[in-house]
């Protein structure tokens, strides 16, 4: 499809049989059902350098940046570790910036082994989204007691959780599509050329 929206999902877990990977797969399925082209980026498959504040020019870092740059929407999925999101996801995000994220839609998925869910990790990721000038959609999915929700094959056993995960993907696809529409582009063009603070002169 010529104008098909592309959504990438970044899995912030390196664990084999990861529940984060399973949850992200469901969320991307929701995006696909909304008409988007999807790609799951499994950081296990990338040999990324540690971010040291310089320009990372390794082949896998370039590949990651190119894949995220080509997308109109991104789903970030992470396990919650000690009240925050995973170090591997933080490093991947630190190797990118405005070029990959600015003006794009981001959806959030968090996984927890405990009863409290992954809300602290997701709230922190919202801050990261604002820092890179992205639009973080209101819908998010926090999955507590992940080992009870997914079976050994990674299938979701709870229809309510599956619905929430899919809705994250659907919203990212929907809003990314709206942002890419001709009407949105025309609005942004008019906004950029509008009078500064019309009617705001001192009287």
C-alpha positions as CSV (number, residue, x, y, z in Angstrom):
1,X,0.0,0.0,0.0
2,X,1.5,3.3,-1.1
3,X,0.6,5.4,2.0
4,X,0.6,2.6,4.6
5,X,1.6,3.7,8.0
6,X,4.6,1.9,9.5
7,X,4.7,1.1,13.2
8,X,7.8,-0.4,14.9
9,X,7.9,-1.9,18.3
10,X,11.1,-2.0,20.4
11,X,11.4,-4.8,22.9
12,X,13.3,-3.7,25.9
13,X,14.0,-7.2,27.2
14,X,16.9,-9.5,26.3
15,X,15.5,-12.5,28.2
16,X,14.7,-15.6,26.2
17,X,11.0,-16.3,26.3
18,X,10.4,-12.7,27.4
19,X,6.9,-11.7,28.4
20,X,7.8,-8.2,27.2
21,X,8.3,-9.7,23.7
22,X,5.0,-11.5,24.0
23,X,3.1,-8.4,25.0
24,X,4.7,-6.3,22.3
25,X,3.7,-8.9,19.7
26,X,0.1,-8.6,20.7
27,X,0.2,-4.7,20.7
28,X,1.7,-4.8,17.1
29,X,-1.1,-7.1,16.1
30,X,-3.5,-4.4,17.1
31,X,-1.6,-1.9,14.9
32,X,-1.7,-4.4,12.0
33,X,-5.5,-4.8,12.5
34,X,-5.7,-1.0,12.2
35,X,-4.1,-1.2,8.8
36,X,-0.4,-0.5,9.7
37,X,2.7,-2.2,8.5
38,X,4.5,-3.5,11.6
39,X,8.0,-4.5,12.6
40,X,9.2,-5.9,16.0
41,X,12.7,-4.7,16.8
42,X,14.2,-7.3,19.2
43,X,17.3,-5.8,20.8
44,X,18.6,-9.3,21.3
45,X,19.4,-9.2,17.6
46,X,21.5,-6.0,17.8
47,X,25.0,-5.6,19.1
48,X,24.7,-2.0,20.3
49,X,27.5,-0.1,21.9
50,X,27.0,1.6,25.2
51,X,26.1,5.2,24.7
52,X,29.1,7.4,25.8
53,X,27.7,10.7,24.6
54,X,29.4,10.5,21.2
55,X,28.2,9.4,17.8
56,X,27.7,5.7,17.7
57,X,28.5,4.6,14.2
58,X,28.4,0.8,14.6
59,X,26.5,-1.1,11.9
60,X,23.7,-2.2,14.3
61,X,23.3,1.3,15.7
62,X,22.9,2.7,12.2
63,X,20.4,-0.1,11.4
64,X,18.4,0.7,14.5
65,X,18.2,4.4,13.8
66,X,17.3,3.7,10.1
67,X,14.4,1.4,11.1
68,X,13.0,3.7,13.7
69,X,13.4,6.7,11.3
70,X,11.3,5.0,8.7
71,X,8.4,4.5,11.0
72,X,5.6,7.0,11.7
73,X,4.8,5.4,15.1
74,X,6.7,3.5,17.8
75,X,5.7,1.2,20.6
76,X,8.1,0.9,23.5
77,X,7.9,-2.2,25.6
78,X,9.8,-2.8,28.8
79,X,9.9,-4.9,31.9
80,X,9.9,-2.8,35.1
81,X,13.2,-3.2,37.0
82,X,13.5,-1.5,40.4
83,X,10.8,1.1,39.6
84,X,12.2,2.0,36.2
85,X,12.4,0.8,32.6
86,X,15.2,-1.6,31.4
87,X,18.8,-0.5,30.9
88,X,18.9,-2.1,27.5
89,X,16.0,0.1,26.3
90,X,17.5,3.2,27.9
91,X,20.8,2.6,26.1
92,X,18.9,2.0,22.8
93,X,17.0,5.3,23.3
94,X,20.2,7.2,24.2
95,X,21.7,6.1,20.8
96,X,18.8,7.9,19.1
97,X,17.2,11.3,19.3
98,X,15.0,13.9,17.6
99,X,15.8,12.5,14.1
100,X,14.1,9.2,15.0
101,X,11.3,10.4,17.3
102,X,10.3,14.0,16.9
103,X,6.7,14.5,15.9
104,X,5.9,10.8,16.0
105,X,3.4,8.8,17.9
106,X,4.6,6.6,20.8
107,X,2.7,3.9,22.6
108,X,3.8,2.3,25.9
109,X,3.7,-1.3,27.2
110,X,5.1,-2.3,30.6
111,X,5.5,-5.8,32.1
112,X,5.9,-6.7,35.8
113,X,6.2,-9.9,37.7
114,X,4.5,-8.4,40.7
115,X,1.1,-7.1,41.6
116,X,1.9,-3.4,41.2
117,X,2.4,-3.4,37.4
118,X,4.8,-1.3,35.5
119,X,3.4,2.2,36.0
120,X,6.6,3.8,37.3
121,X,8.5,2.5,34.2
122,X,5.7,3.8,31.9
123,X,5.6,7.2,33.6
124,X,9.3,7.6,33.1
125,X,9.0,6.6,29.4
126,X,6.4,9.4,29.0
127,X,9.0,11.8,30.2
128,X,11.5,10.5,27.7
129,X,8.8,10.8,25.0
130,X,8.4,14.5,25.8
131,X,12.1,15.0,25.8
132,X,12.5,13.8,22.2
133,X,9.5,15.8,21.1
134,X,7.2,12.8,20.4
135,X,3.5,12.4,21.0
136,X,2.9,9.8,23.6
137,X,-0.7,8.4,23.2
138,X,-2.9,8.4,26.3
139,X,-3.6,4.6,26.0
140,X,-1.0,2.4,27.7
141,X,-0.9,-1.2,28.9
142,X,0.7,-2.2,32.2
143,X,0.6,-6.0,32.8
144,X,1.1,-7.2,36.4
145,X,1.8,-10.9,37.3
146,X,3.0,-11.5,33.7
147,X,3.8,-15.2,34.3
148,X,0.1,-15.7,34.9
149,X,-1.0,-13.8,31.8
150,X,1.2,-15.5,29.2
151,X,1.8,-19.2,28.6
152,X,5.1,-20.8,27.7
153,X,4.5,-20.2,24.0
154,X,4.0,-16.5,24.6
155,X,0.2,-16.5,24.0
156,X,-1.9,-14.2,26.1
157,X,-4.4,-16.1,28.3
158,X,-6.3,-13.1,29.5
159,X,-8.7,-11.5,27.0
160,X,-8.9,-8.3,28.9
161,X,-5.1,-7.8,28.8
162,X,-5.0,-8.8,25.1
163,X,-7.7,-6.1,24.4
164,X,-5.6,-3.4,26.3
165,X,-2.4,-4.4,24.4
166,X,-4.1,-4.3,21.1
167,X,-5.7,-1.0,21.8
168,X,-2.2,0.5,22.4
169,X,-1.2,-0.6,18.9
170,X,-4.5,0.6,17.3
171,X,-4.2,4.1,18.9
172,X,-0.6,4.5,17.7
173,X,-1.6,3.4,14.2
174,X,-4.7,5.6,14.2
175,X,-3.0,8.8,15.4
176,X,0.0,8.2,13.3
177,X,-2.3,8.0,10.3
178,X,-4.1,11.2,11.3
179,X,-0.8,13.0,11.6
180,X,0.3,11.9,8.2
181,X,-3.0,12.9,6.6
182,X,-3.2,15.8,4.1
183,X,-5.5,17.7,6.4
184,X,-3.0,17.5,9.3
185,X,-0.2,18.6,7.0
186,X,-2.3,21.6,5.9
187,X,-3.1,22.5,9.5
188,X,0.5,22.4,10.5
189,X,1.5,24.5,7.5
190,X,-1.1,27.1,8.4
191,X,0.0,27.0,12.1
192,X,3.6,27.6,11.3
193,X,2.8,30.6,9.1
194,X,0.1,32.1,11.5
195,X,0.5,35.5,13.1
196,X,2.4,35.3,16.4
197,X,-0.1,35.7,19.3
198,X,-2.9,37.3,17.3
199,X,-4.8,39.8,19.4
200,X,-2.2,39.8,22.1
201,X,-1.0,43.4,21.8
202,X,-1.2,45.6,24.8
203,X,-4.3,47.7,24.9
